[in-house]
Amino acid sequence: MPQEFSMKTIARIHSDFPEKFGVPRQSGLVESLEALVVFEPEYRNPAALRGLEGFSHLWLLWVFDRAVREGWSPTVRPPRLGGNARLGVFATRSPFRPNPVALSAVALAGIEETEAWGTALRVRGADLADGTPILDIKPYLPYADCRPEASGGFAAVPAGETLEVVFPPELLERVPPERREPLRAVLALDPRPRYQEDPERVYGFGFAGLEVRFSVEGRTLRVREIEGRA
C-alpha cells in the first residue's frame, strides 16, 4: 500500500555557498570548509544535544531543496563519469531522486552558544548550500559506519583535487585569510559541470559574500575576478 510521510525541518545550515554551484560534490572533500548548523526555534533545546560532544563526526540527513522536480527518472548521468554514461538512480548520489534526500558525514568542530540562534553546531567538510534544510542529525559510529572492506563501484576513489589553481596575489588579498585555503581547495576540485571544457568560458559562483570568477584551460584554473567583500 503506498504511503506518504511528512517531515519537519529541524535545522538549517549556514555555509559560505549561497547557491549549489561551487559546493563540493561530496562531504569531506574540503575539510577546511566550516559551516554552522542552526536549529529551528522548536528544536533549540540544549538537552537534545546532551552527549553529542563525545563524537568526532556526525551524519546530516538533509533535503536537496534546490533540485526538487516533479516525477523522477530511473537513470541519471553521474558527474564522475563525465555526464556521458547513464546509471540507475539508486546506484548514484544524484539529487534527482524520488525523494530528494541526502546524507553527509561531517566533522564536529564544536558546540557553540550563539546570541541569535541558541546552541548551534560548528561542522567541517559539509557539502551543503547556505540555508539547506536538515531533517535529522545522528552520531557517526566508527565500528558501524566505516567499512574498510566495502566496494565503491564507479566512485571507489575520491575525486580529489584535479586542477592547479593560479590565484593572482592582488585578488587573493580580497579574500579573508581564513577563507583562502578553503576557497583554493574548492576551486582545485573543479566546480564546473563535467561536460564543459570551453577554455574561453568564465564561470562564477558565490563564496563567503564574494563573487568568484574563473576560467579553466587544460588542468589549470585561473581566478579572473573577485568582487565584493566577505
Backbone as ProteinMPNN parsed JSONL, in Angstrom:
{"seq_chain_A": "MPQEFSMKTIARIHSDFPEKFGVPRQSGLVESLEALVVFEPEYRNPAALRGLEGFSHLWLLWVFDRAVREGWSPTVRPPRLGGNARLGVFATRSPFRPNPVALSAVALAGIEETEAWGTALRVRGADLADGTPILDIKPYLPYADCRPEASGGFAAVPAGETLEVVFPPELLERVPPERREPLRAVLALDPRPRYQEDPERVYGFGFAGLEVRFSVEGRTLRVREIEGRA", "coords_chain_A": {"N_chain_A": [[0.855, -1.194, 0.0], [0.698, 2.18, -0.945], [2.456, 4.767, 0.77], [2.752, 7.92, 2.397], [4.874, 10.261, 4.003], [5.217, 12.899, 6.28], [7.701, 15.31, 7.068], [9.642, 17.346, 9.306], [11.616, 20.302, 9.127], [14.421, 20.399, 11.031], [16.679, 21.89, 11.377], [18.864, 24.307, 9.833], [21.565, 24.827, 7.575], [24.281, 27.09, 7.797], [26.322, 28.184, 5.498], [29.172, 28.933, 3.338], [28.278, 29.079, 0.761], [26.036, 30.502, -1.333], [24.505, 29.438, -3.379], [24.055, 26.254, -5.115], [26.048, 25.816, -7.008], [29.495, 25.356, -7.103], [29.639, 24.161, -4.615], [31.277, 21.494, -2.936], [31.179, 18.18, -4.339], [30.822, 16.012, -2.726], [30.643, 15.26, 0.775], [33.326, 16.012, 3.049], [35.397, 16.37, 1.225], [36.623, 18.84, 1.266], [37.958, 19.529, 4.019], [38.596, 21.811, 5.405], [36.555, 23.587, 5.101], [34.209, 25.363, 6.912], [31.051, 25.336, 8.593], [27.868, 26.265, 10.008], [25.458, 24.644, 11.888], [22.269, 25.473, 12.441], [19.612, 25.365, 14.606], [16.067, 25.079, 14.169], [13.573, 27.157, 15.785], [11.804, 25.525, 17.332], [13.359, 23.362, 18.01], [15.514, 24.18, 19.473], [16.827, 23.217, 21.88], [19.068, 22.622, 24.315], [19.238, 20.205, 25.678], [18.688, 18.248, 23.834], [21.065, 17.762, 22.631], [22.702, 16.579, 24.408], [25.496, 14.721, 25.276], [26.484, 14.621, 22.718], [28.924, 15.801, 22.38], [30.841, 13.888, 22.691], [31.368, 12.693, 20.298], [33.204, 12.624, 17.254], [32.4, 12.961, 14.65], [29.499, 13.491, 12.539], [26.355, 12.461, 11.114], [24.485, 14.109, 8.703], [21.217, 14.364, 7.711], [19.554, 15.507, 4.985], [17.768, 17.79, 2.725], [17.595, 17.976, -0.796], [16.84, 20.748, -1.603], [17.139, 22.558, -3.656], [16.919, 21.149, -5.916], [14.521, 19.947, -6.45], [12.155, 18.154, -8.283], [9.255, 17.456, -10.312], [8.072, 14.205, -10.619], [10.275, 11.467, -11.637], [13.341, 9.994, -12.837], [14.501, 6.794, -13.834], [17.165, 6.531, -14.48], [20.309, 8.306, -14.377], [22.906, 10.768, -15.097], [25.933, 10.481, -13.87], [28.21, 12.946, -12.591], [30.853, 12.133, -12.129], [31.405, 10.391, -14.149], [31.665, 11.973, -16.297], [29.268, 12.822, -17.341], [28.519, 11.304, -19.463], [27.588, 8.745, -19.361], [24.876, 6.625, -18.441], [23.456, 5.657, -15.383], [21.679, 3.651, -12.966], [19.466, 5.428, -10.849], [19.51, 4.723, -8.158], [22.003, 3.735, -7.869], [23.635, 5.817, -7.61], [24.513, 9.078, -6.231], [22.934, 11.099, -7.023], [21.065, 14.191, -6.968], [18.553, 14.103, -8.066], [16.034, 12.413, -7.345], [13.441, 10.012, -6.361], [12.661, 10.728, -3.75], [13.992, 13.624, -2.602], [16.425, 13.404, -0.833], [19.441, 13.541, 1.122], [22.602, 12.395, 2.468], [25.182, 13.254, 4.597], [28.454, 12.979, 5.878], [30.055, 14.684, 8.396], [32.623, 16.522, 10.141], [32.553, 17.189, 13.607], [33.183, 20.199, 14.857], [32.688, 21.74, 17.032], [30.425, 22.679, 19.719], [28.42, 25.367, 20.008], [27.387, 28.302, 21.795], [25.224, 30.665, 20.738], [24.196, 34.085, 20.381], [22.1, 34.795, 18.724], [20.931, 32.411, 17.773], [20.839, 30.457, 19.708], [21.962, 27.276, 20.919], [24.268, 25.914, 18.693], [25.798, 23.951, 16.053], [29.115, 23.654, 15.123], [30.555, 22.649, 12.169], [32.727, 20.75, 9.964], [33.748, 20.256, 6.573], [31.348, 20.052, 5.185], [28.924, 19.612, 2.544], [26.857, 21.352, 1.672], [24.629, 23.846, 0.5], [24.042, 27.233, 1.568], [21.463, 27.638, 3.933], [20.216, 25.217, 3.485], [17.755, 22.8, 4.256], [17.746, 20.669, 7.096], [16.938, 17.431, 8.089], [17.496, 15.552, 10.044], [19.903, 14.621, 12.561], [22.567, 12.55, 13.311], [24.832, 10.657, 15.36], [28.05, 9.699, 14.159], [29.192, 6.458, 13.958], [32.108, 4.789, 14.323], [32.595, 1.95, 14.292], [30.33, 0.933, 13.125], [29.68, 2.493, 10.899], [31.885, 2.732, 9.281], [33.349, 0.871, 6.855], [35.942, -0.791, 5.899], [36.241, -2.846, 4.054], [34.402, -2.465, 2.105], [33.056, -2.131, -1.237], [33.39, 0.39, -3.729], [32.231, 0.808, -6.229], [31.797, 2.733, -9.221], [32.745, 5.0, -8.041], [34.896, 4.498, -6.371], [37.331, 5.626, -5.662], [38.208, 8.689, -4.124], [37.414, 11.78, -5.746], [39.087, 14.014, -5.417], [41.589, 16.711, -5.624], [41.933, 18.166, -8.785], [42.837, 20.225, -10.38], [45.309, 22.744, -10.999], [45.534, 25.7, -9.248], [45.682, 29.026, -10.135], [46.113, 31.947, -8.591], [46.006, 35.229, -8.618], [47.962, 37.449, -6.625], [46.893, 40.014, -5.943], [44.188, 39.605, -6.143], [43.782, 37.541, -4.358], [44.17, 38.863, -1.976], [41.757, 40.036, -1.509], [40.229, 38.181, -0.32], [39.241, 36.995, 2.83], [41.743, 35.981, 5.195], [41.243, 33.494, 6.56], [39.56, 32.225, 4.823], [40.899, 31.654, 2.546], [42.398, 29.231, 2.001], [40.29, 27.244, 2.108], [38.779, 28.188, -0.139], [40.643, 27.945, -2.24], [40.926, 25.149, -2.249], [38.324, 24.34, -2.937], [38.165, 25.35, -5.558], [40.212, 23.855, -6.751], [39.047, 21.389, -6.899], [37.569, 21.498, -9.153], [34.845, 22.937, -9.947], [33.213, 23.097, -12.188], [30.534, 21.967, -14.418], [30.856, 18.599, -15.48], [30.838, 18.114, -18.226], [31.642, 20.387, -19.528], [34.124, 22.067, -21.261], [35.165, 24.41, -22.265], [37.713, 26.627, -22.819], [37.515, 29.371, -23.016], [35.359, 30.187, -21.625], [34.0, 31.916, -18.854], [33.418, 31.225, -15.549], [31.364, 31.548, -12.614], [30.753, 31.87, -9.091], [29.139, 32.233, -5.878], [30.796, 32.867, -2.809], [31.26, 32.985, 0.549], [30.241, 35.633, 0.734], [31.47, 36.783, -1.404], [31.945, 37.174, -4.978], [33.19, 34.905, -7.116], [35.121, 34.559, -9.966], [36.253, 32.565, -12.654], [38.342, 30.789, -15.031], [39.122, 27.884, -17.004], [41.767, 26.145, -18.411], [42.958, 23.362, -19.907], [44.543, 21.672, -17.354], [44.649, 23.764, -15.627], [43.374, 26.21, -13.548], [42.387, 29.517, -13.556], [41.943, 32.273, -11.542], [39.897, 34.932, -12.247], [38.514, 37.179, -11.355], [37.535, 38.776, -8.334], [34.828, 39.817, -6.633], [33.195, 42.093, -4.398], [33.104, 41.957, -0.768], [33.811, 39.843, 1.937]], "CA_chain_A": [[0.0, 0.0, 0.0], [1.505, 3.397, -0.986], [2.439, 5.575, 1.974], [3.459, 9.18, 2.382], [5.271, 10.694, 5.327], [5.609, 14.306, 6.372], [8.845, 15.527, 7.946], [9.882, 18.724, 9.679], [12.978, 20.808, 9.118], [14.861, 20.62, 12.419], [17.786, 22.849, 11.384], [19.369, 24.734, 8.535], [23.0, 25.065, 7.628], [24.804, 28.383, 7.381], [27.595, 27.887, 4.851], [29.718, 30.005, 2.503], [27.788, 28.934, -0.61], [24.631, 30.926, -1.447], [23.848, 28.558, -4.34], [24.686, 24.938, -5.148], [27.238, 25.829, -7.854], [30.697, 25.54, -6.31], [29.648, 23.287, -3.44], [31.903, 20.19, -3.208], [30.183, 17.185, -4.753], [30.622, 15.07, -1.626], [31.145, 15.767, 2.047], [34.668, 15.604, 3.427], [36.412, 16.652, 0.217], [37.351, 20.024, 1.732], [37.771, 19.507, 5.468], [38.792, 23.145, 5.978], [35.307, 24.35, 4.999], [33.403, 25.348, 8.127], [29.663, 25.769, 8.484], [27.159, 26.243, 11.288], [24.128, 24.037, 11.875], [21.417, 26.287, 13.307], [18.346, 24.667, 14.817], [14.811, 25.817, 14.121], [13.197, 27.516, 17.156], [11.159, 24.429, 18.058], [14.338, 22.339, 18.387], [16.657, 24.816, 20.135], [16.854, 22.727, 23.262], [20.389, 22.029, 24.544], [19.119, 18.834, 26.169], [18.655, 17.338, 22.69], [22.441, 17.54, 22.201], [23.47, 16.032, 25.529], [26.3, 13.56, 24.903], [27.0, 14.728, 21.353], [30.318, 16.247, 22.424], [31.723, 12.727, 22.706], [31.534, 12.169, 18.938], [34.029, 13.482, 16.396], [31.74, 13.15, 13.355], [28.041, 13.393, 12.535], [25.6, 12.315, 9.867], [23.407, 15.063, 8.456], [20.204, 13.944, 6.745], [19.057, 16.796, 4.519], [16.922, 17.807, 1.538], [18.061, 18.677, -1.994], [15.738, 21.676, -1.842], [17.369, 23.298, -4.888], [16.876, 20.207, -7.042], [13.24, 19.242, -6.412], [11.468, 18.061, -9.57], [8.084, 16.59, -10.353], [8.406, 12.956, -11.268], [11.654, 11.016, -11.469], [13.868, 9.165, -13.916], [15.217, 5.651, -13.265], [18.593, 6.63, -14.764], [20.893, 9.647, -14.314], [24.265, 10.862, -15.63], [26.817, 10.913, -12.775], [29.315, 13.822, -12.988], [32.129, 11.419, -12.074], [31.585, 9.704, -15.428], [31.687, 12.98, -17.341], [27.943, 13.071, -17.894], [28.393, 10.575, -20.726], [27.041, 7.407, -19.141], [23.695, 6.569, -17.583], [23.39, 4.605, -14.373], [20.449, 3.678, -12.186], [19.483, 6.495, -9.853], [19.834, 4.187, -6.841], [23.424, 3.407, -7.868], [24.332, 7.099, -7.591], [24.082, 10.04, -5.213], [22.302, 12.204, -7.737], [19.985, 14.851, -6.231], [17.271, 13.926, -8.749], [15.584, 11.125, -6.831], [12.024, 10.039, -5.989], [12.635, 11.574, -2.554], [15.253, 14.371, -2.734], [17.129, 13.443, 0.439], [20.873, 13.279, 1.046], [23.263, 12.031, 3.715], [26.55, 13.746, 4.592], [29.264, 12.803, 7.077], [30.822, 15.898, 8.657], [33.344, 16.55, 11.407], [32.001, 18.098, 14.611], [34.267, 21.065, 15.323], [32.344, 22.328, 18.319], [29.055, 23.022, 20.065], [28.556, 26.771, 20.362], [26.241, 29.069, 22.248], [25.146, 31.903, 19.976], [23.186, 35.017, 20.879], [20.947, 34.86, 17.824], [20.328, 31.12, 17.433], [20.966, 29.468, 20.773], [23.012, 26.278, 20.733], [24.472, 25.546, 17.287], [26.888, 23.014, 15.827], [30.143, 24.019, 14.149], [30.953, 21.427, 11.471], [33.713, 20.904, 8.901], [33.656, 19.313, 5.463], [29.968, 19.906, 4.697], [28.67, 19.836, 1.11], [25.5, 21.902, 1.638], [24.48, 25.266, 0.244], [23.509, 28.001, 2.69], [20.019, 27.562, 4.126], [19.69, 23.882, 3.197], [17.034, 22.215, 5.392], [18.257, 19.426, 7.673], [15.837, 16.656, 8.651], [17.917, 14.791, 11.227], [21.332, 14.577, 12.878], [22.879, 11.316, 14.032], [26.269, 10.484, 15.569], [28.782, 8.765, 13.298], [29.751, 5.371, 14.763], [33.189, 4.197, 13.525], [32.504, 0.496, 14.134], [29.158, 0.578, 12.32], [29.557, 3.283, 9.681], [33.107, 2.655, 8.482], [33.546, -0.496, 6.378], [37.114, -0.788, 5.016], [36.151, -3.889, 3.031], [33.316, -2.145, 1.181], [33.383, -1.773, -2.619], [32.859, 1.709, -4.042], [31.714, 0.939, -7.584], [32.473, 3.682, -10.107], [33.286, 6.097, -7.228], [35.696, 3.852, -5.333], [38.426, 6.509, -5.268], [37.747, 10.08, -4.06], [37.801, 12.583, -6.904], [40.257, 14.786, -5.018], [41.923, 17.902, -6.386], [42.313, 17.817, -10.154], [43.315, 21.399, -11.087], [46.238, 23.687, -10.387], [44.843, 26.984, -9.117], [46.502, 30.227, -10.245], [45.35, 32.961, -7.876], [46.816, 36.441, -8.551], [48.052, 37.971, -5.255], [46.019, 41.159, -5.699], [42.832, 39.073, -5.96], [43.786, 36.751, -3.123], [44.081, 39.793, -0.846], [40.354, 40.395, -1.293], [39.598, 37.067, 0.404], [39.71, 36.932, 4.213], [42.783, 34.956, 5.351], [40.733, 32.184, 6.982], [38.775, 31.647, 3.739], [41.728, 31.476, 1.348], [42.677, 27.822, 1.724], [39.056, 26.567, 1.674], [38.408, 28.579, -1.495], [41.582, 27.305, -3.161], [40.6, 23.726, -2.33], [37.077, 24.214, -3.691], [38.488, 25.57, -6.964], [41.047, 22.75, -7.229], [38.176, 20.237, -7.151], [36.917, 21.745, -10.449], [33.392, 23.023, -9.743], [32.456, 23.141, -13.446], [29.871, 20.741, -14.893], [31.877, 17.736, -16.048], [30.799, 18.068, -19.679], [32.025, 21.676, -20.095], [35.581, 22.16, -21.396], [35.46, 25.597, -23.055], [38.711, 27.436, -22.111], [37.166, 30.787, -23.097], [34.206, 30.482, -20.773], [34.266, 32.375, -17.497], [32.425, 30.724, -14.606], [31.316, 32.315, -11.384], [29.885, 31.398, -8.01], [29.251, 32.969, -4.637], [31.522, 32.192, -1.727], [31.533, 33.816, 1.725], [29.922, 37.015, 0.44], [32.232, 37.209, -2.571], [31.647, 36.559, -6.263], [34.458, 34.396, -7.626], [35.047, 34.233, -11.387], [37.437, 31.819, -13.057], [38.312, 30.036, -16.273], [39.952, 26.684, -16.938], [42.382, 25.688, -19.649], [43.691, 22.148, -19.566], [44.441, 21.351, -15.928], [44.956, 24.985, -14.885], [42.272, 27.121, -13.268], [42.852, 30.872, -13.276], [40.961, 33.176, -10.951], [39.853, 36.136, -13.086], [37.97, 38.333, -10.645], [36.881, 38.613, -7.04], [34.021, 41.005, -6.37], [32.572, 42.152, -3.096], [33.954, 41.663, 0.389], [33.126, 38.97, 2.901]], "C_chain_A": [[0.892, 1.247, 0.0], [1.351, 4.202, 0.303], [3.186, 6.876, 1.727], [3.726, 9.609, 3.808], [5.625, 12.176, 5.278], [6.759, 14.432, 7.364], [9.004, 17.015, 8.205], [11.357, 19.069, 9.51], [13.382, 21.071, 10.558], [15.96, 21.672, 12.506], [18.071, 23.285, 9.958], [20.86, 25.011, 8.674], [23.309, 26.477, 7.158], [26.2, 28.124, 6.827], [28.014, 29.051, 3.97], [29.171, 30.008, 1.088], [26.324, 29.348, -0.709], [23.83, 30.063, -2.413], [24.628, 27.244, -4.419], [25.925, 24.891, -6.038], [28.451, 26.161, -6.987], [30.779, 24.655, -5.095], [30.363, 21.975, -3.78], [30.851, 19.119, -3.448], [29.951, 16.096, -3.713], [31.142, 15.718, -0.344], [32.565, 15.255, 2.289], [35.749, 15.892, 2.418], [37.243, 17.875, 0.586], [37.101, 20.151, 3.234], [37.91, 20.894, 6.088], [37.546, 24.026, 5.867], [34.517, 24.227, 6.301], [31.994, 25.856, 7.844], [29.026, 25.648, 9.862], [25.78, 25.632, 11.083], [23.283, 24.767, 12.913], [20.042, 25.633, 13.406], [17.159, 25.62, 14.668], [14.333, 26.065, 15.555], [12.609, 26.365, 17.969], [12.174, 23.434, 18.63], [15.588, 22.925, 19.042], [16.665, 24.478, 21.621], [18.195, 22.049, 23.499], [20.324, 20.582, 25.026], [19.138, 17.827, 25.028], [20.056, 17.0, 22.195], [23.295, 16.913, 23.299], [24.181, 14.746, 25.108], [26.918, 13.658, 23.529], [28.471, 15.123, 21.326], [31.308, 15.087, 22.428], [32.002, 12.144, 21.33], [32.339, 13.153, 18.088], [33.343, 13.801, 15.071], [30.238, 12.909, 13.493], [27.548, 13.034, 11.144], [24.55, 13.414, 9.821], [22.488, 14.477, 7.397], [19.483, 15.206, 6.289], [18.318, 16.669, 3.194], [17.615, 18.563, 0.41], [16.995, 19.699, -2.392], [15.917, 22.494, -3.112], [17.313, 22.39, -6.116], [15.57, 19.422, -7.078], [12.58, 19.298, -7.788], [10.199, 17.233, -9.413], [8.451, 15.332, -11.135], [9.871, 12.595, -11.046], [12.045, 10.161, -12.657], [14.633, 7.999, -13.302], [16.719, 5.682, -13.532], [19.032, 8.09, -14.731], [22.302, 9.59, -14.892], [25.2, 11.357, -14.522], [27.933, 11.828, -13.28], [30.664, 13.108, -13.002], [32.435, 10.688, -13.376], [31.501, 10.678, -16.597], [30.342, 13.308, -17.934], [27.664, 12.303, -19.16], [27.753, 9.205, -20.578], [25.844, 7.488, -18.204], [23.782, 5.385, -16.639], [22.049, 4.714, -13.656], [20.541, 4.702, -11.072], [19.875, 5.973, -8.475], [21.268, 3.668, -6.755], [24.272, 4.675, -7.834], [23.866, 7.921, -6.394], [23.478, 11.284, -5.859], [21.217, 12.855, -6.873], [18.611, 14.603, -6.833], [16.741, 12.528, -8.471], [14.083, 11.174, -6.557], [11.769, 10.87, -4.733], [13.972, 12.306, -2.492], [15.99, 14.536, -1.405], [18.589, 13.049, 0.242], [21.42, 13.001, 2.433], [24.711, 12.477, 3.623], [27.216, 13.481, 5.929], [30.131, 14.044, 7.238], [31.544, 15.762, 9.994], [32.681, 17.555, 12.343], [33.146, 18.916, 15.194], [33.948, 21.713, 16.659], [30.858, 22.552, 18.471], [29.101, 24.42, 20.656], [27.247, 27.359, 20.875], [26.252, 30.407, 21.513], [24.032, 32.781, 20.519], [21.925, 34.969, 20.037], [20.205, 33.54, 17.704], [20.42, 30.083, 18.55], [22.109, 28.505, 20.501], [23.079, 25.84, 19.278], [25.687, 24.637, 17.177], [27.843, 23.559, 14.775], [30.65, 22.73, 13.504], [31.971, 21.764, 10.385], [33.465, 19.847, 7.821], [32.267, 19.134, 4.899], [29.879, 20.232, 3.211], [27.254, 20.356, 0.898], [25.546, 23.391, 1.343], [23.82, 25.945, 1.438], [21.982, 27.893, 2.739], [19.409, 26.201, 3.879], [18.975, 23.31, 4.426], [17.596, 20.859, 5.802], [17.108, 18.725, 8.383], [16.223, 15.922, 9.931], [19.43, 14.86, 11.357], [21.571, 13.33, 13.703], [24.393, 11.24, 14.256], [26.844, 9.448, 14.612], [29.457, 7.737, 14.203], [30.835, 4.66, 13.959], [33.026, 2.7, 13.287], [31.353, 0.082, 13.229], [29.165, 1.26, 10.954], [30.783, 3.239, 8.784], [33.373, 1.198, 8.128], [34.728, -0.534, 5.411], [37.015, -1.79, 3.875], [35.104, -3.573, 1.954], [33.845, -1.795, -0.207], [32.687, -0.464, -2.978], [32.369, 1.902, -5.453], [32.507, 1.929, -8.419], [33.092, 4.85, -9.334], [34.158, 5.568, -6.101], [36.808, 4.747, -4.807], [37.913, 7.941, -5.204], [38.253, 10.879, -5.253], [39.037, 13.417, -6.601], [40.486, 16.009, -5.892], [42.447, 17.503, -7.762], [42.943, 18.988, -10.908], [44.381, 22.144, -10.282], [45.567, 25.05, -10.393], [45.862, 28.123, -9.172], [45.677, 31.388, -9.706], [46.21, 34.22, -7.763], [46.807, 37.044, -7.145], [47.094, 39.115, -4.967], [44.562, 40.735, -5.535], [42.737, 38.277, -4.673], [43.636, 37.65, -1.9], [42.647, 40.209, -0.558], [39.587, 39.326, -0.514], [40.11, 37.066, 1.837], [40.692, 35.785, 4.408], [42.252, 33.564, 5.686], [39.912, 31.499, 5.898], [39.645, 31.27, 2.534], [41.987, 30.011, 1.027], [41.404, 27.05, 1.38], [38.651, 26.916, 0.252], [39.339, 27.936, -2.509], [41.236, 25.836, -3.346], [39.321, 23.483, -3.119], [37.346, 24.371, -5.184], [39.293, 24.406, -7.538], [40.233, 21.5, -7.513], [37.464, 20.329, -8.492], [35.398, 21.776, -10.305], [32.571, 23.064, -11.02], [31.629, 21.874, -13.654], [30.878, 19.903, -15.666], [31.931, 17.771, -17.574], [31.226, 19.383, -20.322], [33.542, 21.819, -20.08], [36.001, 23.392, -22.194], [36.461, 26.487, -22.312], [38.403, 28.919, -22.122], [36.043, 31.165, -22.137], [34.664, 30.903, -19.383], [33.103, 31.944, -16.61], [32.44, 31.593, -13.348], [30.407, 31.679, -10.353], [30.129, 32.245, -6.767], [29.978, 32.162, -3.584], [31.82, 33.212, -0.635], [31.308, 35.301, 1.453], [30.656, 37.588, -0.745], [31.662, 36.568, -3.835], [32.985, 36.197, -6.887], [34.276, 34.015, -9.086], [36.365, 33.605, -11.822], [37.241, 31.202, -14.428], [39.276, 28.874, -16.135], [40.469, 26.353, -18.324], [43.271, 24.501, -19.323], [43.471, 21.803, -18.109], [44.761, 22.556, -15.067], [43.722, 25.856, -14.765], [42.862, 28.48, -12.896], [41.706, 31.704, -12.702], [41.038, 34.497, -11.708], [39.397, 37.367, -12.321], [37.416, 37.897, -9.303], [36.135, 39.914, -6.777], [33.376, 40.92, -5.006], [33.568, 41.868, -2.0], [33.145, 40.829, 1.381], [32.831, 39.721, 4.189]], "O_chain_A": [[1.764, 1.366, 0.861], [0.257, 4.305, 0.857], [4.135, 6.923, 0.944], [2.924, 9.361, 4.708], [6.263, 12.639, 4.333], [6.786, 13.74, 8.382], [8.553, 17.844, 7.414], [12.232, 18.23, 9.724], [12.753, 21.881, 11.239], [16.164, 22.279, 13.557], [17.573, 22.693, 9.001], [21.346, 25.379, 9.744], [22.675, 26.991, 6.236], [27.142, 27.876, 7.58], [27.295, 30.045, 3.864], [29.559, 30.856, 0.285], [25.451, 28.628, -0.223], [22.61, 29.963, -2.287], [25.721, 27.128, -3.865], [26.775, 24.02, -5.853], [28.433, 27.131, -6.23], [31.871, 24.412, -4.583], [30.078, 21.391, -4.825], [29.776, 19.138, -2.847], [28.984, 15.34, -3.811], [31.981, 16.617, -0.388], [32.949, 14.196, 1.793], [36.925, 15.681, 2.714], [38.428, 17.944, 0.26], [36.148, 20.803, 3.661], [37.398, 21.133, 7.182], [37.489, 25.096, 6.474], [34.195, 23.122, 6.738], [31.782, 26.695, 6.969], [29.573, 25.012, 10.763], [25.027, 26.057, 10.207], [23.548, 24.689, 14.113], [19.392, 25.384, 12.39], [17.243, 26.803, 14.998], [14.644, 25.279, 16.45], [12.884, 26.244, 19.163], [11.89, 22.747, 19.611], [16.607, 22.245, 19.153], [16.529, 25.346, 22.483], [18.442, 20.986, 22.929], [21.261, 19.815, 24.802], [19.551, 16.682, 25.216], [20.226, 16.056, 21.424], [24.5, 16.741, 23.118], [23.546, 13.8, 24.643], [27.793, 12.861, 23.193], [29.183, 14.82, 20.369], [32.499, 15.293, 22.191], [32.786, 11.204, 21.203], [32.166, 14.367, 18.198], [33.667, 14.804, 14.435], [29.771, 12.234, 14.41], [28.223, 13.266, 10.14], [23.814, 13.622, 10.786], [22.937, 14.132, 6.304], [18.871, 15.9, 7.1], [18.247, 15.587, 2.611], [18.155, 19.649, 0.619], [16.322, 19.529, -3.408], [14.95, 23.072, -3.607], [17.624, 22.822, -7.226], [15.513, 18.345, -7.673], [12.464, 20.369, -8.384], [10.084, 16.415, -8.5], [9.072, 15.41, -12.194], [10.608, 13.308, -10.365], [11.19, 9.665, -13.391], [15.357, 8.201, -12.327], [17.474, 4.95, -12.892], [18.247, 8.995, -15.015], [22.833, 8.51, -15.148], [25.247, 12.56, -14.266], [28.55, 11.524, -14.3], [31.53, 13.446, -13.809], [33.594, 10.4, -13.671], [31.293, 10.274, -17.74], [30.272, 14.01, -18.943], [26.698, 12.592, -19.866], [27.411, 8.572, -21.576], [25.807, 8.315, -17.293], [24.129, 4.271, -17.031], [21.372, 5.74, -13.732], [21.58, 4.828, -10.424], [20.503, 6.694, -7.7], [21.703, 3.213, -5.697], [25.489, 4.615, -8.009], [22.964, 7.529, -5.654], [23.517, 12.377, -5.294], [20.524, 12.163, -6.128], [17.6, 14.865, -6.182], [16.961, 11.592, -9.24], [13.502, 12.259, -6.524], [10.793, 11.617, -4.655], [15.006, 11.654, -2.341], [16.162, 15.65, -0.911], [18.927, 12.318, -0.689], [20.793, 13.325, 3.442], [25.405, 12.119, 2.672], [26.631, 13.722, 6.985], [30.862, 14.416, 6.319], [31.135, 14.991, 10.862], [32.294, 18.643, 11.919], [33.978, 18.393, 15.935], [34.852, 22.187, 17.348], [30.119, 22.609, 17.488], [29.741, 24.643, 21.684], [26.158, 26.972, 20.452], [27.191, 31.19, 21.657], [23.041, 32.282, 21.053], [20.815, 35.087, 20.557], [18.984, 33.531, 17.549], [20.094, 28.918, 18.322], [23.118, 28.89, 19.911], [22.07, 25.442, 18.696], [26.504, 24.561, 18.095], [27.427, 23.889, 13.665], [31.119, 21.827, 14.197], [32.07, 22.908, 9.941], [33.043, 18.725, 8.098], [32.016, 18.156, 4.195], [30.661, 21.027, 2.689], [26.53, 19.855, 0.038], [26.395, 24.112, 1.867], [23.123, 25.301, 2.222], [21.303, 28.036, 1.723], [18.201, 26.034, 4.043], [19.531, 23.333, 5.524], [17.884, 20.011, 4.957], [16.392, 19.334, 9.177], [15.382, 15.697, 10.8], [20.142, 15.122, 10.388], [20.865, 13.077, 14.679], [25.158, 11.715, 13.417], [26.198, 8.448, 14.299], [30.206, 8.101, 15.109], [30.509, 3.979, 12.987], [33.293, 2.226, 12.183], [31.388, -0.993, 12.631], [28.712, 0.682, 9.966], [30.718, 3.671, 7.633], [33.598, 0.377, 9.018], [34.539, -0.329, 4.212], [37.643, -1.602, 2.833], [34.944, -4.335, 1.001], [34.934, -1.239, -0.345], [31.543, -0.231, -2.587], [32.109, 3.033, -5.862], [33.735, 1.972, -8.344], [33.878, 5.612, -9.898], [34.163, 6.122, -5.002], [37.19, 4.645, -3.641], [37.241, 8.383, -6.136], [39.378, 10.682, -5.713], [39.938, 13.519, -7.434], [39.691, 16.311, -6.782], [43.293, 16.618, -7.886], [43.529, 18.781, -11.971], [44.352, 22.167, -9.051], [45.085, 25.504, -11.431], [46.787, 28.18, -8.362], [44.663, 31.765, -10.295], [47.073, 34.28, -6.887], [45.745, 37.14, -6.53], [46.535, 39.192, -3.873], [43.785, 41.42, -4.869], [41.724, 38.333, -3.975], [43.043, 37.246, -0.9], [42.356, 40.689, 0.537], [38.446, 39.538, -0.103], [41.322, 37.131, 2.043], [40.494, 34.712, 3.838], [42.746, 32.567, 5.16], [39.593, 30.316, 6.026], [39.16, 30.63, 1.601], [41.809, 29.594, -0.118], [41.424, 26.26, 0.437], [38.223, 26.037, -0.497], [38.88, 27.432, -3.534], [41.25, 25.329, -4.468], [39.24, 22.525, -3.888], [36.814, 23.609, -5.992], [39.081, 24.013, -8.685], [40.667, 20.64, -8.279], [36.83, 19.369, -8.93], [34.734, 20.761, -10.516], [31.342, 23.065, -10.952], [31.978, 20.818, -13.127], [31.674, 20.447, -16.431], [32.977, 17.482, -18.155], [31.182, 19.5, -21.547], [34.175, 21.709, -19.03], [37.1, 23.411, -22.748], [36.113, 27.054, -21.276], [38.966, 29.666, -21.321], [35.816, 32.346, -21.876], [35.59, 30.326, -18.813], [31.946, 32.261, -16.889], [33.42, 32.284, -13.067], [29.418, 31.031, -10.694], [31.171, 32.884, -6.62], [29.807, 30.948, -3.473], [32.541, 34.183, -0.862], [32.097, 36.138, 1.893], [30.487, 38.764, -1.067], [30.981, 35.544, -3.769], [33.813, 37.068, -7.154], [33.382, 33.236, -9.417], [37.444, 34.044, -11.423], [36.12, 31.105, -14.926], [40.143, 28.873, -15.261], [39.706, 26.289, -19.288], [44.224, 24.621, -18.552], [42.329, 21.658, -17.672], [45.109, 22.401, -13.897], [43.097, 26.201, -15.767], [43.73, 28.575, -12.028], [40.64, 31.818, -13.307], [42.102, 35.108, -11.803], [39.843, 38.478, -12.608], [36.896, 36.791, -9.157], [36.74, 40.983, -6.707], [33.051, 39.839, -4.516], [34.734, 41.573, -2.264], [31.964, 41.08, 1.623], [32.259, 39.152, 5.118]]}, "name": "protein", "num_of_chains": 1, "seq": "MPQEFSMKTIARIHSDFPEKFGVPRQSGLVESLEALVVFEPEYRNPAALRGLEGFSHLWLLWVFDRAVREGWSPTVRPPRLGGNARLGVFATRSPFRPNPVALSAVALAGIEETEAWGTALRVRGADLADGTPILDIKPYLPYADCRPEASGGFAAVPAGETLEVVFPPELLERVPPERREPLRAVLALDPRPRYQEDPERVYGFGFAGLEVRFSVEGRTLRVREIEGRA"}
